[in-house]
Amino acid sequence: MFGLEGKAAVYVEAAIGSLLIVAGGLVLMRIILGLTKKALTRSTLDGAMYKFVLNVLKAVLGVVLIVVLLGYLKVPTAPLITVLGAGGAAIALALKDSLGNIAGGLIILANKPFKKGDVIDVAGTEGIVDSIDLLVTTLKTFDNKVVTVPNGSITNSVIVNYSAEKIRRVDCVFGISYDADIAKAKDVLLAVAASCTDVIKDPPPICGVADHAASAVTLDLKVWCKTDRYYDVRYYLEEQVKKAFDEAEITIPYPQMDVRVIK
């Protein structure tokens, strides 16, 4: 009788102790996660980055709590740790590509080669960055297609970020007839550039002969503008130069071929 009562007291004590350990552990986890979240929020890390850190920390603290609880209950933890290690190795081997993408996501979030809203060209795709997750980065193309690029591919590719700088150069190429006055054509191009309010005056626009092509003399017009006005400036120049050349009677030639007939 007393033996049963003694065992019951031991079980009750173990249950109460377990509840206290779990309750205390959960409270401690909440405090640690709260402090970590505040520290990460004040840092320069991307939001997706600190969410990942919090999730990993939460999982680690959960495992520690289980190990402590099992130790209190005098349950051997060595087999559990061995199983967890073997399971982790097996999962890592099975998900090596996904883990590579996660590593790529962490590299992107840490190095910040681009951010949401930037226009980039990566892995053969050009578009606006819509979201950066741990596995993939989502782009929206200019014709409103949604393209998902694995982060592992991004970190192994050349990334062109068109939005990284505040200003960007617009390069336009125009062809004129070999009979046209080059100096006059250059004046027309520079006048059109000066008429565009989005063109920056410093650095100044430049214009010059770029090539003697088969049917035309090729002139370059290079101007600077704010990055977000790039396409507006480009389309303005292409349209207005055509009109200005027509008014100045500067011919934009079609492809030509001289044919000689030998009798």
Protein Blocks (a to p, Z undefined) as FASTA:
>chain_A
ZZmmmmmmmmmmmmmmmmmmmmmmmmmmmmmmmmmmmmmmmmmbdfklmmmmmmmmmmmm
mmmmmmmmmmmnopafklmmmmmmmmmmmmmmmmmmmmmmmmmmmmmmmnopacehiacd
eehiacddfbdcfkbccdddfkopacdddfklmmmpccddfklpmbdcddddddddfkbc
fklmmmmmmmmmmmpmkbcfbdcdddddfbdcfkbccddddddddfklmmmmmmmmmmmm
mmmmmmnopacddddddddddZZ
